[in-house]
Amino acid sequence: MFVHRVINGYNQPRMYENILIDSGLTDKQATVYGVLISTGDLSAQDIVSLTKLKRATVYDTLKSLSKEGLVTTFIKDKKTYFHPEHPYSVREVALKRKNSVDHGLNQLESSMNDLVSEYMTSTHTPGVLVFEGREEVKKVYEDLLQEGKEILSIVQPANIDPPLYKWLTTTFVKKRVSKKIPARVVVAGASNEATVYSELDKKELRGSRTIEDPLFQVGIEFMVYGNKVAYVSFSKNADIMGIIIQNQFIASAMKSVWQIVWRSANGK
């Protein structure tokens, strides 16, 4: 239905503009669409008069709103008028933009390791990432999966936070095996604990050796993979946190330390 109401001294409600801008419209789009939904169908000249925007700006803005599906046109008495689509259309536009942003974030996340690696190489500085809390620490293990390199680890299973241990054994290990990422693990602790752990080695694509020494108490998991070193502190009586260091020299040094421990451990 054609509605044409031009109000002298019209004062466009700024509240609408702010809401529309927050939903993803530009300030000019919010101004023009806001005056249309508040006043009704208008000609371009009416919009210029009410918004105080330049004519060229109004036409460009109407064109962009039309492309977004927020404004349509019709002709009456040989004059073109602009009609605002239902505000639900703004929600649809906002959802499309949100989906686009979410997709972009996912793409960024999947490429983050490569981007960080390029950054560290070009700036000659080690990259350090810190994760605090059980859910955040899981990202350390997700990075292991994303890197896809053999994992060299030292761990004491008996000291692992129980909920995290359950996730590691039921979710992480399955993902690692499905990606065919091997692991070699030095297990600290009593021989019976290590035996339970090593019994699953073949199934879990892992080699393990044991160090049963009261002096060798490990409250963290230490991992070397690719050009990275990760430490996860998950003792039952301590805060859970993880650290990833990306630096080839540090990784090489810690790999040497791991190899010495591996050679001194009991195993096949």
Backbone torsions as a table, in degrees:
resi	resn	phi	psi	omega
1	MET	NA	137.7	-178.9
2	PHE	-78.2	122.3	176.9
3	VAL	-127.1	129.7	-179.0
4	HIS	-139.3	102.0	-177.7
5	ARG	-129.0	106.1	174.5
6	VAL	-103.3	122.6	-175.6
7	ILE	-105.5	123.6	177.7
8	ASN	-61.3	135.1	179.5
9	GLY	69.9	24.5	-178.4
10	TYR	-56.8	132.1	178.1
11	ASN	-118.1	102.4	-175.3
12	GLN	-63.9	128.8	-179.1
13	PRO	-66.9	118.0	-177.2
14	ARG	-67.6	-24.4	-179.8
15	MET	-57.2	-43.4	179.0
16	TYR	-61.4	-42.7	-178.1
17	GLU	-60.4	-46.0	-178.4
18	ASN	-62.3	-41.7	178.5
19	ILE	-63.2	-44.1	-178.7
20	LEU	-66.0	-39.5	177.6
21	ILE	-64.9	-42.2	178.3
22	ASP	-62.6	-27.3	179.9
23	SER	-80.7	-8.3	175.6
24	GLY	121.4	-4.3	178.3
25	LEU	-77.9	154.7	174.3
26	THR	-74.4	167.2	-179.2
27	ASP	-62.4	-37.5	179.2
28	LYS	-69.0	-42.0	177.6
29	GLN	-61.8	-42.3	179.7
30	ALA	-63.9	-39.2	179.4
31	THR	-64.1	-49.0	-176.4
32	VAL	-69.8	-46.4	179.6
33	TYR	-66.0	-36.7	179.0
34	GLY	-62.7	-41.6	179.9
35	VAL	-69.8	-31.7	179.1
36	LEU	-69.5	-44.7	-178.0
37	ILE	-73.8	-21.5	-179.7
38	SER	-87.8	-27.9	-174.2
39	THR	-111.3	-32.6	-178.5
40	GLY	112.9	-170.1	-179.0
41	ASP	-59.7	132.3	-176.2
42	LEU	-138.1	155.5	170.9
43	SER	-83.8	167.0	178.9
44	ALA	-61.0	-39.0	-179.4
45	GLN	-64.5	-40.0	176.3
46	ASP	-58.9	-43.5	-178.1
47	ILE	-65.3	-40.8	177.2
48	VAL	-59.0	-45.6	-177.5
49	SER	-64.4	-40.4	-175.1
50	LEU	-79.7	-34.7	-176.0
51	THR	-93.4	-17.5	-176.5
52	LYS	65.5	17.7	175.7
53	LEU	-84.7	157.1	177.4
54	LYS	-67.4	149.7	-176.6
55	ARG	-57.3	-45.5	-179.1
56	ALA	-61.7	-38.7	179.1
57	THR	-64.5	-40.8	179.8
58	VAL	-63.1	-45.9	-179.4
59	TYR	-64.3	-41.9	178.5
60	ASP	-63.6	-40.4	-179.0
61	THR	-68.6	-42.1	177.4
62	LEU	-61.8	-37.8	178.2
63	LYS	-62.9	-43.5	-179.7
64	SER	-69.3	-37.3	177.4
65	LEU	-66.2	-37.4	177.8
66	SER	-64.6	-40.8	179.4
67	LYS	-64.5	-33.0	179.1
68	GLU	-79.2	-8.7	-178.5
69	GLY	81.4	22.0	-177.2
70	LEU	-101.7	-12.6	179.9
71	VAL	-139.8	137.9	173.7
72	THR	-123.2	165.1	-178.7
73	THR	-122.0	155.8	171.5
74	PHE	-150.9	161.8	-177.9
75	ILE	-114.7	133.2	176.0
76	LYS	-138.2	127.6	-178.0
77	ASP	53.6	44.0	177.7
78	LYS	62.6	20.8	179.6
79	LYS	-124.4	138.5	-178.6
80	THR	-86.5	130.7	177.2
81	TYR	-120.5	156.0	-177.9
82	PHE	-116.6	130.5	-175.2
83	HIS	-116.0	128.1	179.1
84	PRO	-77.5	133.9	174.0
85	GLU	-75.0	164.6	-177.5
86	HIS	-56.9	142.4	178.9
87	PRO	-54.9	-21.2	174.4
88	TYR	-56.3	-30.2	179.3
89	SER	-64.5	-34.5	177.5
90	VAL	-64.5	-40.6	178.1
91	ARG	-61.4	-40.8	178.4
92	GLU	-63.0	-41.8	178.0
93	VAL	-62.8	-42.8	-179.4
94	ALA	-63.5	-39.5	179.8
95	LEU	-66.5	-39.5	177.5
96	LYS	-62.6	-41.8	179.6
97	ARG	-67.0	-39.0	177.9
98	LYS	-62.0	-44.4	179.1
99	ASN	-62.1	-38.1	178.7
100	SER	-65.6	-41.9	178.6
101	VAL	-65.5	-43.0	179.0
102	ASP	-60.3	-42.4	178.2
103	HIS	-62.3	-42.7	179.0
104	GLY	-62.8	-39.7	178.4
105	LEU	-65.1	-40.2	178.1
106	ASN	-63.6	-41.4	178.2
107	GLN	-63.8	-41.2	179.2
108	LEU	-63.7	-44.3	-179.1
109	GLU	-61.1	-42.2	-178.6
110	SER	-68.9	-23.7	-179.3
111	SER	-101.0	0.7	-172.3
112	MET	-59.6	-41.4	-179.8
113	ASN	-59.3	-44.4	179.6
114	ASP	-65.0	-41.4	179.9
115	LEU	-64.4	-43.9	178.9
116	VAL	-63.5	-41.1	179.5
117	SER	-61.5	-44.7	178.2
118	GLU	-61.8	-41.8	-179.5
119	TYR	-63.3	-46.6	-178.1
120	MET	-64.7	-37.8	179.5
121	THR	-65.2	-44.2	-175.7
122	SER	-73.7	-29.5	-177.9
123	THR	-99.1	-6.0	177.8
124	HIS	58.1	37.6	178.5
125	THR	-126.8	146.1	177.9
126	PRO	-73.6	145.0	177.1
127	GLY	-96.1	131.9	179.6
128	VAL	-126.4	123.7	177.0
129	LEU	-118.1	136.0	-178.9
130	VAL	-119.5	135.6	-179.3
131	PHE	-127.2	132.1	-178.4
132	GLU	-122.8	133.8	179.8
133	GLY	97.1	155.5	-174.4
134	ARG	-58.2	-47.3	-177.3
135	GLU	-67.3	-38.6	179.6
136	GLU	-68.1	-37.4	-179.1
137	VAL	-63.1	-27.9	177.6
138	LYS	-58.7	-25.3	179.3
139	LYS	-66.3	-26.6	176.0
140	VAL	-62.5	-46.0	-178.8
141	TYR	-71.1	-32.2	175.0
142	GLU	-64.2	-33.0	178.2
143	ASP	-67.3	-34.9	175.5
144	LEU	-59.4	-42.5	-179.8
145	LEU	-67.0	-39.8	-177.9
146	GLN	-70.0	-35.1	179.2
147	GLU	-67.9	-40.1	173.7
148	GLY	74.9	12.7	-179.2
149	LYS	-99.1	161.7	176.9
150	GLU	-55.4	141.8	-177.6
151	ILE	-107.4	125.3	176.1
152	LEU	-108.3	120.5	-168.9
153	SER	-134.9	153.9	168.4
154	ILE	-127.3	128.9	-175.4
155	VAL	-156.1	154.4	173.4
156	GLN	-120.3	95.5	-173.1
157	PRO	-52.7	-35.9	-177.2
158	ALA	-64.0	-20.6	-177.4
159	ASN	-93.4	-4.3	-175.6
160	ILE	-73.9	137.6	174.5
161	ASP	-51.3	123.9	-173.3
162	PRO	-53.5	-48.9	179.1
163	PRO	-62.1	-37.1	178.2
164	LEU	-69.3	-39.2	178.8
165	TYR	-60.9	-40.6	178.4
166	LYS	-62.1	-43.9	179.1
167	TRP	-64.3	-41.1	-179.3
168	LEU	-62.5	-42.4	-175.1
169	THR	-82.0	-25.4	-177.2
170	THR	-101.7	-24.7	-176.4
171	THR	-116.4	-57.6	-175.0
172	PHE	-60.6	-49.9	-176.3
173	VAL	-60.6	-40.2	179.1
174	LYS	-62.2	-41.4	178.3
175	LYS	-65.6	-40.9	-179.8
176	ARG	-63.3	-43.8	-179.8
177	VAL	-66.0	-41.0	-179.7
178	SER	-64.4	-27.7	177.6
179	LYS	-89.8	1.5	179.1
180	LYS	57.4	42.5	177.2
181	ILE	-98.5	113.3	-178.2
182	PRO	-77.2	160.4	177.5
183	ALA	-140.2	144.8	170.2
184	ARG	-123.2	127.1	-169.9
185	VAL	-128.3	130.8	169.1
186	VAL	-92.7	118.6	-175.8
187	VAL	-100.7	121.1	176.7
188	ALA	-94.4	140.3	177.3
189	GLY	135.5	-177.7	-178.9
190	ALA	-63.4	151.0	-176.1
191	SER	-61.4	-34.8	-179.8
192	ASN	-67.2	-36.0	176.8
193	GLU	-66.9	-42.5	-179.8
194	ALA	-66.2	-34.8	179.7
195	THR	-63.8	-44.0	177.5
196	VAL	-59.5	-39.7	179.9
197	TYR	-68.1	-46.9	-174.1
198	SER	-72.6	-21.6	179.0
199	GLU	-60.7	-22.4	-178.6
200	LEU	-99.2	6.3	-174.6
201	ASP	-55.6	-51.0	-175.9
202	LYS	-62.9	-44.9	-179.6
203	LYS	-64.2	-34.3	-174.9
204	GLU	-101.9	20.0	173.6
205	LEU	51.8	55.3	-171.7
206	ARG	-143.9	145.9	168.6
207	GLY	-113.8	139.7	-177.9
208	SER	-138.3	147.7	174.2
209	ARG	-132.3	158.3	-171.6
210	THR	-119.5	142.2	168.8
211	ILE	-122.8	110.3	179.8
212	GLU	-105.6	90.6	-176.6
213	ASP	-146.4	123.8	-179.6
214	PRO	-55.1	-26.1	-180.0
215	LEU	-79.4	-15.9	-177.4
216	PHE	-99.6	75.9	179.2
217	GLN	-102.8	121.7	-173.9
218	VAL	-116.7	111.6	179.4
219	GLY	-96.1	8.0	180.0
220	ILE	-133.9	169.1	165.2
221	GLU	-110.5	132.5	-179.2
222	PHE	-113.6	127.8	-175.7
223	MET	-135.4	137.6	173.1
224	VAL	-118.3	130.4	179.5
225	TYR	-154.4	128.8	-177.6
226	GLY	58.7	-130.3	177.1
227	ASN	-104.0	32.1	-177.8
228	LYS	-127.8	154.4	172.1
229	VAL	-128.1	135.5	179.3
230	ALA	-126.7	142.5	175.4
231	TYR	-126.5	131.3	176.5
232	VAL	-125.8	120.8	176.8
233	SER	-98.6	114.0	-175.8
234	PHE	-139.0	30.1	176.9
235	SER	-59.2	148.3	-175.0
236	LYS	-59.4	-30.6	-175.0
237	ASN	-107.0	21.0	-178.7
238	ALA	-135.2	163.2	176.3
239	ASP	-65.7	141.2	179.9
240	ILE	-88.0	126.9	178.4
241	MET	-154.0	159.3	179.3
242	GLY	-138.8	153.4	179.3
243	ILE	-136.0	133.4	172.7
244	ILE	-116.9	128.3	175.4
245	ILE	-116.1	123.4	178.0
246	GLN	-107.3	104.7	179.2
247	ASN	-165.0	124.3	-173.8
248	GLN	-62.1	-40.1	-178.2
249	PHE	-67.9	-42.1	178.4
250	ILE	-66.3	-42.9	-179.8
251	ALA	-61.8	-42.2	179.7
252	SER	-64.5	-41.9	-179.9
253	ALA	-63.8	-45.0	-178.1
254	MET	-71.6	-27.5	175.0
255	LYS	-66.0	-38.1	177.4
256	SER	-63.9	-42.4	177.0
257	VAL	-60.1	-46.0	-179.4
258	TRP	-61.0	-42.2	-178.3
259	GLN	-62.3	-37.8	177.5
260	ILE	-63.7	-44.7	179.0
261	VAL	-64.1	-42.5	-179.0
262	TRP	-60.2	-44.0	-178.6
263	ARG	-66.6	-29.4	-178.1
264	SER	-87.3	-7.9	-177.2
265	ALA	-84.3	158.8	177.3
266	ASN	-83.2	134.2	179.0
267	GLY	168.6	-176.9	-177.5
268	LYS	-75.1	NA	NA
